Each structure stands twice: as C-alpha cells, then as structure tokens.
C-alpha cells in the first residue's frame, strides 16, 4: 500500500449526519454505530472488487524460486491476495547485467502437469490446502540452495506433507536426518521442525500459494518469480475510529459518496429505499471514471512472440497458436 488514510469512519458519518435528508435514516439508538460500520464495510467491498485495479491497493509479493520438478509452492503467512495482476521472472543466477527478465501470465486456474520446460509461462494462486505437495525424500538427502548455482540443483520437493497432515515448507537448506520430520497435529503456522541440518516450517492450509506451468525441468535455469497482486478487502470495520485504509485521502470522496448511497438502502421510507439501486449504479459508474482518472497512462499491451521467428516449434500450453497441443501427439 503506497499511502495511508487520515479519514476515519467517524468523520464520514459526522458529515452524513449533517445532511437533513439522511439524518432520519441512520438510527439514533444503540444500533447507530453498528449500522454505520456495516455500511462502511459494504462500501469497502464495492470499492475493492474485481471491477477496479487501484494502484494504491497493489502489493508486491515476496519473491520465490523455481525448484526442479516442482509445480506448487506453498507460502507462509500469505493471506491477503484478492487477485493477481501481473508477474515477471528473473534469471536470478545469470551474471549478465542487467539480468534477463520477462513477464509471464497470471491466470485464474492451472491444472497439474508433467510437461517440463523453461521458462515459466503462467502462474495462478490457490489456497495451500488445494495445492499438491511431495513427501519426505528420506534420510541423508541434501537440499542445495538454488541461488548462485549455474543450473537448478536436483533437489527433492521443498513442500511436503508430514505424517499428521501438516504442510511443511523448507526454510533452511541442508541434509535431512534419520527420521521423517513431523509436527503435532494441527500445528500452528510458523512452527519449526528440525530435520538433521534442514529446518521445515508449518504453513497454514488457509494461507495462499502458487502453481506454475510448465513444470521446471530437473536441471535448468533458476527463476526468481515476482508477482504483483491486488489485495482483498480488509476485514469488516469494528470501530468508528478506524481509518478507511487502504483508500487514500484523495479517494475519500468516493468512499463518502458510497456511504451516502448505502444510507438510502437502510431507509424506512419506501421512496428513499427504492432509489438505492439506481443511486448505487450511478456511484459505481462514477467509480469507473475515478479508476480511469487515476490510471491515465497508456497500457503496455501488445502481441509478443514467445520465441524467435526462426526458432523451432515449442511450447506446452494450449493457446491461439497451439490449440490442440498438436506437437505432443504420438507420432509427431
């Protein structure tokens, strides 16, 4: 989040209460605060939705690195992805300056694949519980840090399931011990489990992770994966003193207008309540204009080939140039 708000929910509704038409709509008894907080929460959900990709709601996710023959990568403590905007890989061990880097597609869903190639072309997110992981590789198995390596080390899986069903993520490179690592059942996220000189850390099944295609080959280039995401809407407002983060002050007008619109929905007056749908539609249309106003730069979009003009046919993904994966048919 690039900026922080100095506008509180209380300030928003102090203004609304000054409007004669809306004052009777907000109850004056013990439920006034609850009504205002509910309205503020609903407005936030509308503002931070798939309709808009606000720059002030973006976050750069901590980079992660490709591992040989590993498609899914559980993350620890990552819980606020709303949707993925964009991403790019970096040939992190390349000594050239600048290091080679290139964008990849962020998509909604990817299925497991056994087709391996470089570089990664697509990435999706999912909850850790929906991803696929390996098993402990056994005693005296060495995990080599891929950073600084000419080619990807042939490492065992760095995300495994232990005997109690916990998701374990490798957090310290080394050599495994004599006994399979195991945390107690339903261990809290962040619990560390030693395994020889290796250390595993428990990842929550409710945290978010990533899947990529194609499958990284056994030995190849190590890619640093960089992803930019839109954050999900924050939790429901619980106090009138809360600021309307992540909405910055120069967008507080749109938040205030949304709260005014939602007050009509709460009105006991049929004439006012029936006007809600039209007013909300007008507000969302105005919000679309606000999104354009805040994003006036040209989009960097175009057709970019995934290989040189005279390069041989390749690629493993279904797409406009390869709709039936003809290059993988038997006999080709």
Buried (B, 14 or more C-beta within 10 A) or exposed (E): BEBEBEBBBBBBBEEBBEEEEBEEBBBEEEEBBEBBBBBBBBBBBBBBBEEBBBBBBBBEBEEBBBBBBBBBBBBBEBEBBBBBBBBBBBBBBBEEEEEEBBEBBBBEEBEEBEEBBBBBBBBBBBBBEEBEBBEBBEEEBBBBEBEEBEBBBEBBBBBBBBEEEBBBBBBBBBBBBEEBBBBEEEBEBEBBBEBBEBBBBBBBBEBBBBBBBBBBBEEBBBBBBBBBBBBBBBEEBEEBEBBBBBBBEEBBEBBBBBBBBBBBBBBEEEEBBEBBEEBBEEBBEBBEEBBEEBEEEEEEEEEEEBEEEEEEEEBBBEEEEBEEBEEEEEEE
